[in-house]
Amino acid sequence: MSIKKARGKIIMTKTKIDDEIGYMGIFSDTEGNTVGLHSNG
């Protein structure tokens, strides 16, 4: 299920940091908690 379908809010879409570090993104859930994600690829 996507964040939008679950009624969360995307604060920062998937954003490339650089080739070695990878990507990041930020969203908030329906209770207002903010979560940051990191991916190497």
mmCIF entry with sequence, helices, sheets and N, C-alpha, C, O atoms, coordinates in Angstrom:
data_MODEL
# 
_entry.id   MODEL 
# 
_entity.id                         1 
_entity.type                       polymer 
_entity.pdbx_number_of_molecules   1 
# 
_entity_poly.entity_id                      1 
_entity_poly.type                           'polypeptide(L)' 
_entity_poly.nstd_linkage                   no 
_entity_poly.nstd_monomer                   no 
_entity_poly.pdbx_seq_one_letter_code       MSIKKARGKIIMTKTKIDDEIGYMGIFSDTEGNTVGLHSNG 
_entity_poly.pdbx_seq_one_letter_code_can   MSIKKARGKIIMTKTKIDDEIGYMGIFSDTEGNTVGLHSNG 
_entity_poly.pdbx_strand_id                 A 
# 
loop_
_entity_poly_seq.entity_id 
_entity_poly_seq.num 
_entity_poly_seq.mon_id 
_entity_poly_seq.hetero 
1 1  MET n 
1 2  SER n 
1 3  ILE n 
1 4  LYS n 
1 5  LYS n 
1 6  ALA n 
1 7  ARG n 
1 8  GLY n 
1 9  LYS n 
1 10 ILE n 
1 11 ILE n 
1 12 MET n 
1 13 THR n 
1 14 LYS n 
1 15 THR n 
1 16 LYS n 
1 17 ILE n 
1 18 ASP n 
1 19 ASP n 
1 20 GLU n 
1 21 ILE n 
1 22 GLY n 
1 23 TYR n 
1 24 MET n 
1 25 GLY n 
1 26 ILE n 
1 27 PHE n 
1 28 SER n 
1 29 ASP n 
1 30 THR n 
1 31 GLU n 
1 32 GLY n 
1 33 ASN n 
1 34 THR n 
1 35 VAL n 
1 36 GLY n 
1 37 LEU n 
1 38 HIS n 
1 39 SER n 
1 40 ASN n 
1 41 GLY n 
# 
_struct_asym.id          A 
_struct_asym.entity_id   1 
# 
_struct_sheet.id               AA1 
_struct_sheet.type             ? 
_struct_sheet.number_strands   3 
_struct_sheet.details          ? 
# 
loop_
_struct_sheet_order.sheet_id 
_struct_sheet_order.range_id_1 
_struct_sheet_order.range_id_2 
_struct_sheet_order.offset 
_struct_sheet_order.sense 
AA1 1 2 ? anti-parallel 
AA1 2 3 ? anti-parallel 
# 
loop_
_struct_sheet_range.sheet_id 
_struct_sheet_range.id 
_struct_sheet_range.beg_label_comp_id 
_struct_sheet_range.beg_label_asym_id 
_struct_sheet_range.beg_label_seq_id 
_struct_sheet_range.pdbx_beg_PDB_ins_code 
_struct_sheet_range.end_label_comp_id 
_struct_sheet_range.end_label_asym_id 
_struct_sheet_range.end_label_seq_id 
_struct_sheet_range.pdbx_end_PDB_ins_code 
_struct_sheet_range.beg_auth_comp_id 
_struct_sheet_range.beg_auth_asym_id 
_struct_sheet_range.beg_auth_seq_id 
_struct_sheet_range.end_auth_comp_id 
_struct_sheet_range.end_auth_asym_id 
_struct_sheet_range.end_auth_seq_id 
AA1 1 LYS A 9  ? ASP A 18 ? LYS A 9  ASP A 18 
AA1 2 GLY A 22 ? SER A 28 ? GLY A 22 SER A 28 
AA1 3 THR A 34 ? SER A 39 ? THR A 34 SER A 39 
# 
loop_
_atom_site.group_PDB 
_atom_site.id 
_atom_site.type_symbol 
_atom_site.label_atom_id 
_atom_site.label_alt_id 
_atom_site.label_comp_id 
_atom_site.label_asym_id 
_atom_site.label_entity_id 
_atom_site.label_seq_id 
_atom_site.pdbx_PDB_ins_code 
_atom_site.Cartn_x 
_atom_site.Cartn_y 
_atom_site.Cartn_z 
_atom_site.occupancy 
_atom_site.B_iso_or_equiv 
_atom_site.pdbx_formal_charge 
_atom_site.auth_seq_id 
_atom_site.auth_comp_id 
_atom_site.auth_asym_id 
_atom_site.auth_atom_id 
_atom_site.pdbx_PDB_model_num 
ATOM 1   N N  . MET A 1 1  ? 0.848  -1.171 0.000  1.00 0.00 ? 1  MET A N  1 
ATOM 2   C CA . MET A 1 1  ? 0.000  0.000  0.000  1.00 0.00 ? 1  MET A CA 1 
ATOM 3   C C  . MET A 1 1  ? 0.895  1.237  0.000  1.00 0.00 ? 1  MET A C  1 
ATOM 4   O O  . MET A 1 1  ? 1.927  1.268  0.670  1.00 0.00 ? 1  MET A O  1 
ATOM 5   N N  . SER A 1 2  ? 0.497  2.237  -0.745 1.00 0.00 ? 2  SER A N  1 
ATOM 6   C CA . SER A 1 2  ? 1.290  3.468  -0.814 1.00 0.00 ? 2  SER A CA 1 
ATOM 7   C C  . SER A 1 2  ? 0.988  4.386  0.372  1.00 0.00 ? 2  SER A C  1 
ATOM 8   O O  . SER A 1 2  ? -0.022 4.231  1.058  1.00 0.00 ? 2  SER A O  1 
ATOM 9   N N  . ILE A 1 3  ? 1.866  5.320  0.588  1.00 0.00 ? 3  ILE A N  1 
ATOM 10  C CA . ILE A 1 3  ? 1.681  6.287  1.675  1.00 0.00 ? 3  ILE A CA 1 
ATOM 11  C C  . ILE A 1 3  ? 0.410  7.095  1.447  1.00 0.00 ? 3  ILE A C  1 
ATOM 12  O O  . ILE A 1 3  ? -0.373 7.299  2.375  1.00 0.00 ? 3  ILE A O  1 
ATOM 13  N N  . LYS A 1 4  ? 0.204  7.549  0.230  1.00 0.00 ? 4  LYS A N  1 
ATOM 14  C CA . LYS A 1 4  ? -0.985 8.358  -0.069 1.00 0.00 ? 4  LYS A CA 1 
ATOM 15  C C  . LYS A 1 4  ? -2.276 7.574  0.125  1.00 0.00 ? 4  LYS A C  1 
ATOM 16  O O  . LYS A 1 4  ? -3.253 8.107  0.651  1.00 0.00 ? 4  LYS A O  1 
ATOM 17  N N  . LYS A 1 5  ? -2.287 6.307  -0.298 1.00 0.00 ? 5  LYS A N  1 
ATOM 18  C CA . LYS A 1 5  ? -3.490 5.476  -0.123 1.00 0.00 ? 5  LYS A CA 1 
ATOM 19  C C  . LYS A 1 5  ? -3.780 5.219  1.347  1.00 0.00 ? 5  LYS A C  1 
ATOM 20  O O  . LYS A 1 5  ? -4.934 5.038  1.737  1.00 0.00 ? 5  LYS A O  1 
ATOM 21  N N  . ALA A 1 6  ? -2.722 5.202  2.168  1.00 0.00 ? 6  ALA A N  1 
ATOM 22  C CA . ALA A 1 6  ? -2.888 4.988  3.608  1.00 0.00 ? 6  ALA A CA 1 
ATOM 23  C C  . ALA A 1 6  ? -3.174 6.306  4.341  1.00 0.00 ? 6  ALA A C  1 
ATOM 24  O O  . ALA A 1 6  ? -3.237 6.335  5.570  1.00 0.00 ? 6  ALA A O  1 
ATOM 25  N N  . ARG A 1 7  ? -3.345 7.384  3.587  1.00 0.00 ? 7  ARG A N  1 
ATOM 26  C CA . ARG A 1 7  ? -3.665 8.723  4.095  1.00 0.00 ? 7  ARG A CA 1 
ATOM 27  C C  . ARG A 1 7  ? -2.523 9.395  4.851  1.00 0.00 ? 7  ARG A C  1 
ATOM 28  O O  . ARG A 1 7  ? -2.746 10.251 5.706  1.00 0.00 ? 7  ARG A O  1 
ATOM 29  N N  . GLY A 1 8  ? -1.282 8.988  4.518  1.00 0.00 ? 8  GLY A N  1 
ATOM 30  C CA . GLY A 1 8  ? -0.115 9.688  5.036  1.00 0.00 ? 8  GLY A CA 1 
ATOM 31  C C  . GLY A 1 8  ? 0.225  10.839 4.113  1.00 0.00 ? 8  GLY A C  1 
ATOM 32  O O  . GLY A 1 8  ? -0.483 11.086 3.137  1.00 0.00 ? 8  GLY A O  1 
ATOM 33  N N  . LYS A 1 9  ? 1.302  11.546 4.413  1.00 0.00 ? 9  LYS A N  1 
ATOM 34  C CA . LYS A 1 9  ? 1.706  12.694 3.605  1.00 0.00 ? 9  LYS A CA 1 
ATOM 35  C C  . LYS A 1 9  ? 3.188  12.573 3.267  1.00 0.00 ? 9  LYS A C  1 
ATOM 36  O O  . LYS A 1 9  ? 4.022  12.388 4.155  1.00 0.00 ? 9  LYS A O  1 
ATOM 37  N N  . ILE A 1 10 ? 3.511  12.679 1.979  1.00 0.00 ? 10 ILE A N  1 
ATOM 38  C CA . ILE A 1 10 ? 4.900  12.663 1.551  1.00 0.00 ? 10 ILE A CA 1 
ATOM 39  C C  . ILE A 1 10 ? 5.468  14.058 1.758  1.00 0.00 ? 10 ILE A C  1 
ATOM 40  O O  . ILE A 1 10 ? 4.963  15.031 1.197  1.00 0.00 ? 10 ILE A O  1 
ATOM 41  N N  . ILE A 1 11 ? 6.513  14.154 2.560  1.00 0.00 ? 11 ILE A N  1 
ATOM 42  C CA . ILE A 1 11 ? 7.161  15.433 2.838  1.00 0.00 ? 11 ILE A CA 1 
ATOM 43  C C  . ILE A 1 11 ? 8.301  15.662 1.850  1.00 0.00 ? 11 ILE A C  1 
ATOM 44  O O  . ILE A 1 11 ? 8.439  16.759 1.309  1.00 0.00 ? 11 ILE A O  1 
ATOM 45  N N  . MET A 1 12 ? 9.121  14.631 1.609  1.00 0.00 ? 12 MET A N  1 
ATOM 46  C CA . MET A 1 12 ? 10.197 14.698 0.617  1.00 0.00 ? 12 MET A CA 1 
ATOM 47  C C  . MET A 1 12 ? 10.168 13.410 -0.190 1.00 0.00 ? 12 MET A C  1 
ATOM 48  O O  . MET A 1 12 ? 10.320 12.327 0.375  1.00 0.00 ? 12 MET A O  1 
ATOM 49  N N  . THR A 1 13 ? 9.978  13.505 -1.485 1.00 0.00 ? 13 THR A N  1 
ATOM 50  C CA . THR A 1 13 ? 9.974  12.315 -2.328 1.00 0.00 ? 13 THR A CA 1 
ATOM 51  C C  . THR A 1 13 ? 11.369 11.705 -2.363 1.00 0.00 ? 13 THR A C  1 
ATOM 52  O O  . THR A 1 13 ? 12.332 12.309 -1.889 1.00 0.00 ? 13 THR A O  1 
ATOM 53  N N  . LYS A 1 14 ? 11.471 10.511 -2.925 1.00 0.00 ? 14 LYS A N  1 
ATOM 54  C CA . LYS A 1 14 ? 12.754 9.825  -3.048 1.00 0.00 ? 14 LYS A CA 1 
ATOM 55  C C  . LYS A 1 14 ? 13.754 10.775 -3.692 1.00 0.00 ? 14 LYS A C  1 
ATOM 56  O O  . LYS A 1 14 ? 13.550 11.241 -4.813 1.00 0.00 ? 14 LYS A O  1 
ATOM 57  N N  . THR A 1 15 ? 14.840 11.058 -2.972 1.00 0.00 ? 15 THR A N  1 
ATOM 58  C CA . THR A 1 15 ? 15.831 12.034 -3.406 1.00 0.00 ? 15 THR A CA 1 
ATOM 59  C C  . THR A 1 15 ? 17.219 11.406 -3.353 1.00 0.00 ? 15 THR A C  1 
ATOM 60  O O  . THR A 1 15 ? 17.610 10.836 -2.335 1.00 0.00 ? 15 THR A O  1 
ATOM 61  N N  . LYS A 1 16 ? 17.957 11.512 -4.447 1.00 0.00 ? 16 LYS A N  1 
ATOM 62  C CA . LYS A 1 16 ? 19.312 10.960 -4.490 1.00 0.00 ? 16 LYS A CA 1 
ATOM 63  C C  . LYS A 1 16 ? 20.257 11.861 -3.704 1.00 0.00 ? 16 LYS A C  1 
ATOM 64  O O  . LYS A 1 16 ? 20.310 13.072 -3.921 1.00 0.00 ? 16 LYS A O  1 
ATOM 65  N N  . ILE A 1 17 ? 21.003 11.244 -2.785 1.00 0.00 ? 17 ILE A N  1 
ATOM 66  C CA . ILE A 1 17 ? 22.015 11.974 -2.027 1.00 0.00 ? 17 ILE A CA 1 
ATOM 67  C C  . ILE A 1 17 ? 23.290 12.015 -2.878 1.00 0.00 ? 17 ILE A C  1 
ATOM 68  O O  . ILE A 1 17 ? 23.773 13.092 -3.229 1.00 0.00 ? 17 ILE A O  1 
ATOM 69  N N  . ASP A 1 18 ? 23.826 10.845 -3.203 1.00 0.00 ? 18 ASP A N  1 
ATOM 70  C CA . ASP A 1 18 ? 24.905 10.700 -4.184 1.00 0.00 ? 18 ASP A CA 1 
ATOM 71  C C  . ASP A 1 18 ? 25.059 9.214  -4.497 1.00 0.00 ? 18 ASP A C  1 
ATOM 72  O O  . ASP A 1 18 ? 24.368 8.382  -3.910 1.00 0.00 ? 18 ASP A O  1 
ATOM 73  N N  . ASP A 1 19 ? 25.970 8.876  -5.424 1.00 0.00 ? 19 ASP A N  1 
ATOM 74  C CA . ASP A 1 19 ? 26.115 7.485  -5.866 1.00 0.00 ? 19 ASP A CA 1 
ATOM 75  C C  . ASP A 1 19 ? 26.557 6.543  -4.752 1.00 0.00 ? 19 ASP A C  1 
ATOM 76  O O  . ASP A 1 19 ? 26.133 5.388  -4.727 1.00 0.00 ? 19 ASP A O  1 
ATOM 77  N N  . GLU A 1 20 ? 27.390 7.004  -3.840 1.00 0.00 ? 20 GLU A N  1 
ATOM 78  C CA . GLU A 1 20 ? 27.898 6.136  -2.776 1.00 0.00 ? 20 GLU A CA 1 
ATOM 79  C C  . GLU A 1 20 ? 26.932 5.998  -1.610 1.00 0.00 ? 20 GLU A C  1 
ATOM 80  O O  . GLU A 1 20 ? 26.857 4.929  -1.004 1.00 0.00 ? 20 GLU A O  1 
ATOM 81  N N  . ILE A 1 21 ? 26.193 7.045  -1.283 1.00 0.00 ? 21 ILE A N  1 
ATOM 82  C CA . ILE A 1 21 ? 25.312 7.026  -0.111 1.00 0.00 ? 21 ILE A CA 1 
ATOM 83  C C  . ILE A 1 21 ? 23.932 6.485  -0.463 1.00 0.00 ? 21 ILE A C  1 
ATOM 84  O O  . ILE A 1 21 ? 23.369 5.725  0.324  1.00 0.00 ? 21 ILE A O  1 
ATOM 85  N N  . GLY A 1 22 ? 23.371 6.840  -1.598 1.00 0.00 ? 22 GLY A N  1 
ATOM 86  C CA . GLY A 1 22 ? 22.068 6.329  -2.021 1.00 0.00 ? 22 GLY A CA 1 
ATOM 87  C C  . GLY A 1 22 ? 20.983 7.382  -2.005 1.00 0.00 ? 22 GLY A C  1 
ATOM 88  O O  . GLY A 1 22 ? 21.201 8.518  -2.427 1.00 0.00 ? 22 GLY A O  1 
ATOM 89  N N  . TYR A 1 23 ? 19.803 7.002  -1.514 1.00 0.00 ? 23 TYR A N  1 
ATOM 90  C CA . TYR A 1 23 ? 18.605 7.839  -1.573 1.00 0.00 ? 23 TYR A CA 1 
ATOM 91  C C  . TYR A 1 23 ? 18.001 8.046  -0.192 1.00 0.00 ? 23 TYR A C  1 
ATOM 92  O O  . TYR A 1 23 ? 18.267 7.286  0.738  1.00 0.00 ? 23 TYR A O  1 
ATOM 93  N N  . MET A 1 24 ? 17.187 9.082  -0.075 1.00 0.00 ? 24 MET A N  1 
ATOM 94  C CA . MET A 1 24 ? 16.445 9.320  1.159  1.00 0.00 ? 24 MET A CA 1 
ATOM 95  C C  . MET A 1 24 ? 15.046 9.815  0.818  1.00 0.00 ? 24 MET A C  1 
ATOM 96  O O  . MET A 1 24 ? 14.799 10.289 -0.291 1.00 0.00 ? 24 MET A O  1 
ATOM 97  N N  . GLY A 1 25 ? 14.145 9.702  1.766  1.00 0.00 ? 25 GLY A N  1 
ATOM 98  C CA . GLY A 1 25 ? 12.796 10.221 1.635  1.00 0.00 ? 25 GLY A CA 1 
ATOM 99  C C  . GLY A 1 25 ? 12.208 10.440 3.015  1.00 0.00 ? 25 GLY A C  1 
ATOM 100 O O  . GLY A 1 25 ? 12.642 9.822  3.987  1.00 0.00 ? 25 GLY A O  1 
ATOM 101 N N  . ILE A 1 26 ? 11.218 11.323 3.103  1.00 0.00 ? 26 ILE A N  1 
ATOM 102 C CA . ILE A 1 26 ? 10.584 11.632 4.388  1.00 0.00 ? 26 ILE A CA 1 
ATOM 103 C C  . ILE A 1 26 ? 9.077  11.647 4.196  1.00 0.00 ? 26 ILE A C  1 
ATOM 104 O O  . ILE A 1 26 ? 8.576  12.178 3.204  1.00 0.00 ? 26 ILE A O  1 
ATOM 105 N N  . PHE A 1 27 ? 8.353  11.062 5.148  1.00 0.00 ? 27 PHE A N  1 
ATOM 106 C CA . PHE A 1 27 ? 6.891  11.099 5.106  1.00 0.00 ? 27 PHE A CA 1 
ATOM 107 C C  . PHE A 1 27 ? 6.341  11.225 6.522  1.00 0.00 ? 27 PHE A C  1 
ATOM 108 O O  . PHE A 1 27 ? 7.059  11.008 7.498  1.00 0.00 ? 27 PHE A O  1 
ATOM 109 N N  . SER A 1 28 ? 5.071  11.574 6.625  1.00 0.00 ? 28 SER A N  1 
ATOM 110 C CA . SER A 1 28 ? 4.398  11.565 7.926  1.00 0.00 ? 28 SER A CA 1 
ATOM 111 C C  . SER A 1 28 ? 3.217  10.615 7.840  1.00 0.00 ? 28 SER A C  1 
ATOM 112 O O  . SER A 1 28 ? 2.574  10.498 6.797  1.00 0.00 ? 28 SER A O  1 
ATOM 113 N N  . ASP A 1 29 ? 2.939  9.938  8.949  1.00 0.00 ? 29 ASP A N  1 
ATOM 114 C CA . ASP A 1 29 ? 1.814  9.011  8.984  1.00 0.00 ? 29 ASP A CA 1 
ATOM 115 C C  . ASP A 1 29 ? 0.535  9.739  9.399  1.00 0.00 ? 29 ASP A C  1 
ATOM 116 O O  . ASP A 1 29 ? 0.534  10.954 9.599  1.00 0.00 ? 29 ASP A O  1 
ATOM 117 N N  . THR A 1 30 ? -0.527 8.991  9.521  1.00 0.00 ? 30 THR A N  1 
ATOM 118 C CA . THR A 1 30 ? -1.834 9.596  9.828  1.00 0.00 ? 30 THR A CA 1 
ATOM 119 C C  . THR A 1 30 ? -1.910 10.191 11.227 1.00 0.00 ? 30 THR A C  1 
ATOM 120 O O  . THR A 1 30 ? -2.814 10.975 11.516 1.00 0.00 ? 30 THR A O  1 
ATOM 121 N N  . GLU A 1 31 ? -0.970 9.827  12.102 1.00 0.00 ? 31 GLU A N  1 
ATOM 122 C CA . GLU A 1 31 ? -0.944 10.373 13.461 1.00 0.00 ? 31 GLU A CA 1 
ATOM 123 C C  . GLU A 1 31 ? 0.012  11.552 13.588 1.00 0.00 ? 31 GLU A C  1 
ATOM 124 O O  . GLU A 1 31 ? 0.183  12.101 14.677 1.00 0.00 ? 31 GLU A O  1 
ATOM 125 N N  . GLY A 1 32 ? 0.642  11.945 12.470 1.00 0.00 ? 32 GLY A N  1 
ATOM 126 C CA . GLY A 1 32 ? 1.539  13.089 12.480 1.00 0.00 ? 32 GLY A CA 1 
ATOM 127 C C  . GLY A 1 32 ? 2.990  12.774 12.776 1.00 0.00 ? 32 GLY A C  1 
ATOM 128 O O  . GLY A 1 32 ? 3.811  13.684 12.887 1.00 0.00 ? 32 GLY A O  1 
ATOM 129 N N  . ASN A 1 33 ? 3.318  11.495 12.907 1.00 0.00 ? 33 ASN A N  1 
ATOM 130 C CA . ASN A 1 33 ? 4.713  11.101 13.127 1.00 0.00 ? 33 ASN A CA 1 
ATOM 131 C C  . ASN A 1 33 ? 5.498  11.252 11.827 1.00 0.00 ? 33 ASN A C  1 
ATOM 132 O O  . ASN A 1 33 ? 5.027  10.841 10.766 1.00 0.00 ? 33 ASN A O  1 
ATOM 133 N N  . THR A 1 34 ? 6.679  11.835 11.903 1.00 0.00 ? 34 THR A N  1 
ATOM 134 C CA . THR A 1 34 ? 7.525  12.010 10.729 1.00 0.00 ? 34 THR A CA 1 
ATOM 135 C C  . THR A 1 34 ? 8.569  10.915 10.714 1.00 0.00 ? 34 THR A C  1 
ATOM 136 O O  . THR A 1 34 ? 9.204  10.634 11.731 1.00 0.00 ? 34 THR A O  1 
ATOM 137 N N  . VAL A 1 35 ? 8.750  10.284 9.534  1.00 0.00 ? 35 VAL A N  1 
ATOM 138 C CA . VAL A 1 35 ? 9.673  9.169  9.374  1.00 0.00 ? 35 VAL A CA 1 
ATOM 139 C C  . VAL A 1 35 ? 10.591 9.441  8.194  1.00 0.00 ? 35 VAL A C  1 
ATOM 140 O O  . VAL A 1 35 ? 10.137 9.853  7.126  1.00 0.00 ? 35 VAL A O  1 
ATOM 141 N N  . GLY A 1 36 ? 11.887 9.210  8.389  1.00 0.00 ? 36 GLY A N  1 
ATOM 142 C CA . GLY A 1 36 ? 12.858 9.321  7.307  1.00 0.00 ? 36 GLY A CA 1 
ATOM 143 C C  . GLY A 1 36 ? 13.334 7.950  6.899  1.00 0.00 ? 36 GLY A C  1 
ATOM 144 O O  . GLY A 1 36 ? 13.535 7.078  7.745  1.00 0.00 ? 36 GLY A O  1 
ATOM 145 N N  . LEU A 1 37 ? 13.517 7.751  5.599  1.00 0.00 ? 37 LEU A N  1 
ATOM 146 C CA . LEU A 1 37 ? 13.968 6.470  5.074  1.00 0.00 ? 37 LEU A CA 1 
ATOM 147 C C  . LEU A 1 37 ? 15.271 6.647  4.310  1.00 0.00 ? 37 LEU A C  1 
ATOM 148 O O  . LEU A 1 37 ? 15.518 7.701  3.724  1.00 0.00 ? 37 LEU A O  1 
ATOM 149 N N  . HIS A 1 38 ? 16.107 5.607  4.319  1.00 0.00 ? 38 HIS A N  1 
ATOM 150 C CA . HIS A 1 38 ? 17.370 5.626  3.572  1.00 0.00 ? 38 HIS A CA 1 
ATOM 151 C C  . HIS A 1 38 ? 17.504 4.318  2.827  1.00 0.00 ? 38 HIS A C  1 
ATOM 152 O O  . HIS A 1 38 ? 17.196 3.254  3.364  1.00 0.00 ? 38 HIS A O  1 
ATOM 153 N N  . SER A 1 39 ? 17.970 4.395  1.572  1.00 0.00 ? 39 SER A N  1 
ATOM 154 C CA . SER A 1 39 ? 18.193 3.217  0.753  1.00 0.00 ? 39 SER A CA 1 
ATOM 155 C C  . SER A 1 39 ? 19.547 3.348  0.061  1.00 0.00 ? 39 SER A C  1 
ATOM 156 O O  . SER A 1 39 ? 19.905 4.425  -0.417 1.00 0.00 ? 39 SER A O  1 
ATOM 157 N N  . ASN A 1 40 ? 20.295 2.250  0.009  1.00 0.00 ? 40 ASN A N  1 
ATOM 158 C CA . ASN A 1 40 ? 21.583 2.266  -0.676 1.00 0.00 ? 40 ASN A CA 1 
ATOM 159 C C  . ASN A 1 40 ? 21.449 2.114  -2.182 1.00 0.00 ? 40 ASN A C  1 
ATOM 160 O O  . ASN A 1 40 ? 22.431 2.285  -2.905 1.00 0.00 ? 40 ASN A O  1 
ATOM 161 N N  . GLY A 1 41 ? 20.282 1.803  -2.662 1.00 0.00 ? 41 GLY A N  1 
ATOM 162 C CA . GLY A 1 41 ? 20.176 1.576  -4.107 1.00 0.00 ? 41 GLY A CA 1 
ATOM 163 C C  . GLY A 1 41 ? 18.844 1.797  -4.682 1.00 0.00 ? 41 GLY A C  1 
ATOM 164 O O  . GLY A 1 41 ? 18.656 1.632  -5.888 1.00 0.00 ? 41 GLY A O  1 
# 
